[in-house]
Amino acid sequence: MIIRQEKPSDYETVYQLIIEAFKEAEHSDGNEQNLVVALRQSQSFDPKLSLVAEINNIIVGHILFTKVQVGKKVALALAPLSILPDYQKRGIGLALIKEGHTIAKQLGYTYIIVLGHPQYYPKAGYQLAKNYNLKAPFEIPDEYFMAIKLDSQAEPIEGIVTYDPVFNI
């Protein structure tokens, strides 16, 4: 498996991959692929934080991290993580998360938040966001809103997370 930065020539393949990945998802609005398109055009997008996983030259997974605000500080949001159904439960998602964390840390980010499955994301080190005094800007059960601190020496951040406005599309 190769994990690399997404290229513009990958966009259509990734769009279809996201549709397939979320087709049977329990918690999906069916709009994740359009969210990614909108986020690529937003101020919160950094192409270095949009990654794909390839197996035998086939893109089988995608992950996107975009900037969010917490007060005057910048953190990242992981959204979405998409793996083709036939390739799920093989560690591809966790590998994409790990590589994304490495790149984010190299770029100077210290916190990442995620709205996701409470049995999955703790495998990658995520904890309840409330443990960091981070709050979602909407009502959500605590166990679905998680965060990770990438640098143990990072100064604390706390407050309500402000997502890029395109998350409201």
N, C-alpha and C positions, 0 to 999 in steps of 0.2 A: 504494500500500500504506500502511496505517495500522498503527502499532504502539502499543498502549495497554495499560493495566493490565487484567488479567482481572477480571471482575465475577462475583459469585455466579450471576447469570443465564446465564453462559457455561459453568458447570461441566459440564453434561451434554454440550454440544457438544464441549468440550475432552476429556472422557472418551472419546467416540467417536473423535475425531481421533487421540488417542494410540493407541487400539487399531489404527486403520488405519495409522498411521505405523510401528508396530513389527511389523505382521503378517508382513512378509517380511524383517525385520531379521536380520542374521547373528548378532549377539550380543544376544539378548533372552530374558528369562525369561517374557515374556507378561504380566507383572504391573505394567508401568510405570504404567498408568492407575490401578491401586489404590494404588500408591505415592504418586501425586499426591494422591489423596483423603486418604490418611493424613497426608501432610505438611501439607496445609492445616489439619489439626486439631492439629498439633504445635507445640511451643515454638519450633521453628526457622523457622517460616513467617512471612514478612512479605509482606502482599498487594502491596506496592509492587514486589516482585521476582518477581511472577508476571505474565507478559506474553503477549499474543496479537498475532498479525499478521492483519489483515483485508485482503482484496481484494474489492472490489465487495460489501461487507457480509457476506462469507463468512469465517469464521475458518478460516485455512489453516495456522496455525502457533501453537505454544505453547512457552514456555520458563519454567523455574522455577529460581530460586536460593534455597537455604536455608542457614541458619547451621550451621557445623561448628566444633568446637573443635580448636585446635592448642596443647596445653599450656593456658596460662591465657588465650590469645588467641582471638578469634573471627575466622573467615574465612567464605567462602561456598563452597558446592558447587553446580555447575551440573548439574542432573539433574531431569528429562530435558529434552531438546530434541526437539520433535516437529513434523514438517511432513507434511501430507497428501502421499501419493505422487505425485499429479498435479502438485504444486507444488514438488517437490524439484529441486535443482540449478538454482535460479533466484536464489540469494542471499538467500532469506528467512531461513534459519537464521543466516547471518552477520549480517544486519541485526538480528535478535532478540538475538544475542549482544552486538553493539555497543551497542544501546540498554540492555541489561541492565548492561553494564559502566559506562555513563554514570550510570545510576541508582545502582548499587552505590557508585561513587566519591562521588557526591553524598551518600550516606548514611554515608560514612566508612569503608567497607570498603576494604581494601588488597590482599587476596589472594583469588583464586578457584581452586578445584581442580575437576578434571573427570576422570571415568573415561570415556574415549571413544576414538574412532577416531584413530589416530596420523597419518593422512593429512589429516584434516579440521580438527581443532582448532588445529593450528599456523597455519592460515590466519587465525585470529582472534587470534594472538599467544601461544598457549599453548606452553609448553616442558615438558620433562620435569620433574616435580615434584621429583625428586632434585636438580635444579640449585638448588633453594631449600631443600634439606635437609628436604623434606616426604616423609613415608612413608605409604603406605596401611596400613590396619589389617588387611589380608589379603594373601595372595600374589597378585601380579599382575605381568606383565611390565612393566618400566619404561616402555616406549613407550606404554602405555595410560593411565598415571596422570600427568596433566599439571597445570600450574598457570600462573597469570599474576599478575604483580604490577601492580596498577592505578596505583600511585603510586610513581614512581622514588625518592622521598624517604622512603618508608615504611621503618620499621625492620624488620629481618629477623625472620621467624618460622621456627621449625623444630620438627620432631618428628612424631609419629604423629597423623594426622588422625582425629578421633572424630566419626563421623556420628551424626545423630539416630537413636535406637533404632528408629524406624519403617522405616529402610532394611533392617532384618532381617526384615520381614514376608514 
